[in-house]
Each structure stands twice: as C-alpha cells, then as structure tokens.
Amino acid sequence: MIRTLITPDPFSPETEMQALSKERDSEAGALASFVGYCRSANGAVSQLELDHYPGFTEAEVSRLAHSVAARHDLLDLLVIHRIGVIPANDPIVLVAALSCHRAEAFAAVAEMMDYLKTDAPFWKSETGPDGSRWIEPVAADYARRAEHTK
C-alpha cells in the first residue's frame, strides 16, 4: 500500500508509525522512517511556510512515491507532508517504508526524501527576526538526488 497525504493539519509521527506497524503483514521484516521538523535554530526561525499547487502537488508526490516503492520492492510506503504555516519544532514531513529487508527500506526513505527536497512542487519560506526568506534546494541536494538515477 502506498499512502501520500499533503495536509495543513499537524500530525503525530508516533501515531502514524504505530498505525503503519499494526497494518504490516507478516512478510515485513523492516520499517525505516524519517521525520523532518521545522528547526528553530536557537530562535532564528519562528515558522516555515509551505505553499503548493493544489491537485498537482498531490499527484506529483503520489507519482514519486509509486516510483520509489516500485524500485525498492516495498510492501508499504507512507508520505505525509505539511503545507501552510508550520511553527518551529513541529513536524513537517514523515516518510516511512516497510519492506522484507532493511536495505530496501533505508534506501527508499532516503530516495523519497531527496525527491521531496528537489522535485516536489512546494514553495518554502522561513520567517525569523530579520523577516522572511525563500528556501531553495542547494547543489548538494541535487547531487544526492542524482545518485538515485545511476
């Protein structure tokens, strides 16, 4: 099962991971996950704002998730990504992969995160004491993503 959710609502990574674990079938031998938080950098960031193109963003994230799941022979893949205003220290993203073996689960989570960082149609700005600034992927982000296409 592949589940993607783009939402303005806060979510609990722990609750989502428990639900995914309970749904796993007996073939699943590995669960790997990543949770990304809005870091405050000692007060330098008060919030992150993510905008998206409704309909298109959901379809593109789903397409990327299905592609990653197929390449890594996953049993389940869960992708939850927040949009809207996200306060410092709140979770932004959860990617979790269930597979028969750990290597596939780890690789799928890393690949999905790299695609979310570089290819998913989100526009991000962070707000701090000096105002807001746009956040763009950097060269290292694109280099990591390119590793998945070799």
N, C-alpha and C positions, 0 to 999 in steps of 0.2 A: 504494500500500500504506500502510495506517495501522497503526502498531505502538505499543502502550502497554504499559508494564511498571511495576508497583508492586513494589518489592523491598527487602528488608532488607540485601541484599548490596551492597558497594561496587562501583562501575563506573568504567571509564575513558572519559571523554568523547572522548578522542582515538581510542581503538579503535572506539568506536561510530560516530563521524563517518567514519572511514576505511571501515568496513563499509557505511555508508549511501552514501557516494560511489561505492564499487565497484559497488553494486547499481543505481545510477541508470541510466535509459535515455537514449537519445540526444536525447530531447526536453528533458531537464532543462538549463536554462541558468543556474539559480541555486540555491545552497544557503545558507540563513541558519540561524543557530543561537544559542542562549543556554544558558550553563551557570551555574547558581547554586551558590554554595559556602556552607558554614557558616563565616561570618566570625568571627574570634576577637576583633575589636575590642580589640586590644592586651591580650589576656588576660581581658577582661571576660566572654567566653563560652568555656566549655570544651567544651560539647556542646549539640546540639539533639536533642530527642526528638520524633518524629512518630508519632502513633498514627492508626489508621484503622479503618474498619468493614469487615472482610474481605468480599469479594464485592461489596458495594455501592460501595465506593470504586473498585475496578477498573472496574465497569460505568459509573459516572458519569464517570470520566476518559476512558474509551473513547467515551462518548456525546459529551462535549465535543470530543474530538479529531476525531471524524467530522463534527461540525457545523462546526468551524473549517476542516477540509480542504475541505468542500463549498463553503463561502462564498468560499474563496480559490483554487479550481481548482488544488489541489496534486496533484503526482504522488506524493509520499510525505510522510508526517509521522511523526516519531518522538518519543515522550514517555517518558522514564524518570524516575521519582520514587522516592526512597528513603523508607523508613519505619524506625522503630526508633531506636536511639541512633546519632547521627552526630557523630563527633568534629570539633572545629574544623578548618577548612581542607579538609575532604573535600567532594566534590561532592554536592549534594542533588538537583538536577534538571537534565535536559538536554531541550531542545526543539529539534528540527531539522526544517526544511521544505525540500523540493525542489519547484521549480516551473519553468515555462518562463521566467519573468521575475522579476527581483529584487523588485519592489514587492510582489507576491503573497507571496513567501517571507518578507520582512521583516514584513509585516502579519500573517501567520498566526502567526509566532513571538511577536510582541508580544501578540496576542489570546489565544493559548493560555496564555501566562504570566499574563496578567491573570485569566483564568478559574481557573487553578490557585491563584492567590493568594486569590481571593474565593469561589469556588463549589465547589471540590473538597473533599470531606469528609475533611480532615486536621485533627488537633488537634496544635498545636505548643507546646512549652515549651523555653525555653533555660535552661541552667544556667551560673552564673558564681560568683564569690567570695561573693556575697550570697545564694546559693541559686537556686531555680528560679522562673521566672515564665512565665505563659501569653502567647503571642503571638497577637494578633488582627489582621485586616486593618484599615487605617485609612481615613478618608474619602477620601483621595487614591487609594487602591487601588480603591474602588468607583466613583469618578469616572472613572478610566481605563477600567474595565470597561464603564461605561455608554456610553462613546464608541463601542463596537463595535456597539451596538444601534441607533444612529441611522441 
